[in-house]
Amino acid sequence: MQPLTAEQVRSFLKAPQADRFHALYVLAVTTGMRQGEILGLTWDNADLEAGTVRVYQQLQWKRPHWGYAGAGDGT
């Protein structure tokens, strides 16, 4: 797997600006968070004033359903 180039990231982020998931795309591309970490976020994880997001849990596929895993140290 190869990471996106800077130009590819710019193009990717321009395309979905009207998409309701645009903020999710920006978060994914700019933080390097994994899919499960992003899907496990809640508003409590975000400090909008400080501009930080802390990961405490992730959403994982555990047959036969999705479930939350881990209560990490928030890093």
Backbone as CSV, one residue per row, in Angstrom:
resi,resn,N_x,N_y,N_z,CA_x,CA_y,CA_z,C_x,C_y,C_z
1,MET,0.845,-1.166,0.000,0.000,0.000,0.000,0.894,1.233,0.000
2,GLN,0.509,2.222,-0.787,1.272,3.460,-0.848,0.400,4.617,-0.372
3,PRO,0.975,5.508,0.423,0.196,6.669,0.869,-0.093,7.603,-0.299
4,LEU,-1.093,8.431,-0.115,-1.435,9.419,-1.127,-0.362,10.501,-1.180
5,THR,-0.147,11.036,-2.359,0.750,12.181,-2.499,-0.003,13.432,-2.041
6,ALA,0.725,14.516,-1.839,0.093,15.771,-1.425,-0.942,16.219,-2.456
7,GLU,-0.621,16.059,-3.726,-1.557,16.452,-4.790,-2.808,15.572,-4.768
8,GLN,-2.644,14.289,-4.535,-3.792,13.383,-4.457,-4.685,13.737,-3.270
9,VAL,-4.081,14.107,-2.153,-4.863,14.510,-0.972,-5.668,15.764,-1.287
10,ARG,-5.029,16.758,-1.920,-5.749,17.984,-2.282,-6.936,17.680,-3.198
11,SER,-6.713,16.840,-4.190,-7.795,16.467,-5.111,-8.907,15.720,-4.389
12,PHE,-8.527,14.796,-3.529,-9.498,14.013,-2.780,-10.365,14.903,-1.897
13,LEU,-9.746,15.860,-1.222,-10.497,16.717,-0.310,-11.339,17.762,-1.028
14,LYS,-11.020,18.087,-2.267,-11.854,19.014,-3.045,-13.139,18.340,-3.501
15,ALA,-13.040,17.102,-3.903,-14.168,16.396,-4.507,-15.390,16.293,-3.598
16,PRO,-15.263,15.860,-2.356,-16.473,15.604,-1.569,-16.925,16.753,-0.670
17,GLN,-16.575,18.010,-0.965,-16.908,19.094,-0.043,-18.392,19.188,0.276
18,ALA,-19.244,18.806,-0.640,-20.684,18.845,-0.394,-21.162,17.585,0.317
19,ASP,-20.303,16.602,0.431,-20.654,15.324,1.056,-20.802,15.494,2.567
20,ARG,-21.794,14.844,3.140,-22.017,14.977,4.584,-20.895,14.365,5.406
21,PHE,-20.055,13.559,4.797,-18.937,12.937,5.501,-17.615,13.662,5.265
22,HIS,-17.671,14.866,4.722,-16.443,15.591,4.404,-15.536,15.738,5.633
23,ALA,-16.094,16.079,6.779,-15.277,16.239,7.997,-14.590,14.922,8.360
24,LEU,-15.268,13.816,8.152,-14.674,12.504,8.409,-13.491,12.263,7.475
25,TYR,-13.632,12.629,6.203,-12.546,12.456,5.242,-11.335,13.299,5.634
26,VAL,-11.592,14.536,6.046,-10.497,15.420,6.460,-9.790,14.827,7.670
27,LEU,-10.554,14.360,8.634,-9.980,13.746,9.831,-9.135,12.529,9.472
28,ALA,-9.633,11.709,8.592,-8.909,10.492,8.199,-7.599,10.825,7.498
29,VAL,-7.634,11.767,6.593,-6.436,12.082,5.803,-5.406,12.861,6.613
30,THR,-5.857,13.710,7.511,-4.915,14.577,8.222,-4.382,13.995,9.523
31,THR,-5.037,12.963,10.067,-4.575,12.416,11.343,-3.925,11.044,11.235
32,GLY,-4.246,10.309,10.190,-3.717,8.954,10.080,-4.445,7.958,10.963
33,MET,-5.599,8.377,11.501,-6.371,7.461,12.346,-6.895,6.308,11.505
34,ARG,-7.014,5.160,12.133,-7.561,3.981,11.460,-9.086,4.089,11.396
35,GLN,-9.670,3.302,10.494,-11.122,3.323,10.293,-11.866,3.082,11.603
36,GLY,-11.499,2.060,12.335,-12.188,1.736,13.580,-12.070,2.826,14.622
37,GLU,-10.919,3.521,14.646,-10.726,4.624,15.595,-11.647,5.787,15.256
38,ILE,-11.753,6.100,13.973,-12.642,7.194,13.558,-14.099,6.839,13.843
39,LEU,-14.483,5.619,13.519,-15.878,5.206,13.730,-16.230,5.089,15.207
40,GLY,-15.228,4.953,16.068,-15.470,4.847,17.503,-15.510,6.182,18.225
41,LEU,-15.279,7.280,17.494,-15.265,8.593,18.133,-16.660,9.026,18.577
42,THR,-16.683,9.761,19.672,-17.902,10.429,20.130,-17.544,11.896,20.347
43,TRP,-18.550,12.734,20.541,-18.270,14.158,20.745,-17.426,14.383,21.988
44,ASP,-17.497,13.502,22.954,-16.684,13.632,24.160,-15.193,13.525,23.855
45,ASN,-14.843,12.923,22.733,-13.435,12.762,22.356,-12.843,14.033,21.750
46,ALA,-13.680,14.969,21.371,-13.209,16.176,20.688,-13.182,17.361,21.634
47,ASP,-12.063,18.077,21.620,-11.944,19.343,22.336,-11.793,20.411,21.255
48,LEU,-12.898,21.020,20.874,-12.894,21.966,19.770,-12.087,23.217,20.085
49,GLU,-12.083,23.641,21.333,-11.317,24.825,21.714,-9.819,24.568,21.596
50,ALA,-9.374,23.401,22.026,-7.949,23.061,21.961,-7.558,22.512,20.592
51,GLY,-8.556,22.109,19.787,-8.276,21.543,18.473,-7.678,20.154,18.554
52,THR,-8.152,19.379,19.526,-7.615,18.024,19.711,-8.720,16.972,19.672
53,VAL,-8.318,15.762,19.323,-9.202,14.601,19.342,-8.440,13.486,20.047
54,ARG,-9.093,12.818,20.991,-8.461,11.726,21.714,-9.215,10.431,21.420
55,VAL,-8.461,9.369,21.198,-9.047,8.070,20.887,-9.098,7.240,22.167
56,TYR,-10.304,6.870,22.570,-10.486,6.044,23.752,-11.013,4.659,23.410
57,GLN,-11.613,4.526,22.239,-12.191,3.247,21.835,-12.222,3.179,20.321
58,GLN,-12.453,1.998,19.824,-12.604,1.827,18.386,-13.783,0.910,18.120
59,LEU,-14.352,1.073,16.955,-15.457,0.234,16.535,-14.870,-0.907,15.715
60,GLN,-15.202,-2.130,16.088,-14.666,-3.302,15.393,-15.784,-4.250,15.006
61,TRP,-15.544,-4.968,13.905,-16.466,-6.002,13.474,-16.150,-7.261,14.263
62,LYS,-17.096,-7.661,15.087,-16.973,-8.906,15.845,-18.178,-9.733,15.479
63,ARG,-17.937,-10.752,14.715,-19.065,-11.538,14.208,-20.036,-11.874,15.307
64,PRO,-21.271,-11.678,15.135,-21.989,-11.279,13.918,-22.368,-9.799,13.903
65,HIS,-21.686,-8.930,14.664,-22.094,-7.532,14.700,-20.905,-6.619,15.017
66,TRP,-21.169,-5.320,14.930,-20.168,-4.327,15.285,-20.166,-4.149,16.787
67,GLY,-19.013,-3.843,17.355,-18.927,-3.599,18.785,-17.738,-2.711,19.100
68,TYR,-17.782,-2.094,20.259,-16.675,-1.229,20.683,-15.624,-2.062,21.384
69,ALA,-14.382,-1.687,21.148,-13.266,-2.405,21.755,-12.323,-1.394,22.388
70,GLY,-11.777,-1.794,23.501,-10.716,-1.030,24.132,-11.168,0.244,24.774
71,ALA,-10.610,0.495,25.865,-10.733,1.787,26.527,-9.300,2.222,26.732
72,GLY,-8.708,2.739,25.655,-7.295,3.060,25.662,-6.967,4.202,26.598
73,ASP,-5.728,4.638,26.538,-5.279,5.706,27.409,-5.532,7.081,26.816
74,GLY,-6.216,7.123,25.667,-6.589,8.395,25.072,-5.521,9.019,24.207
75,THR,-4.578,8.225,23.775,-3.528,8.796,22.924,-3.737,8.412,21.491
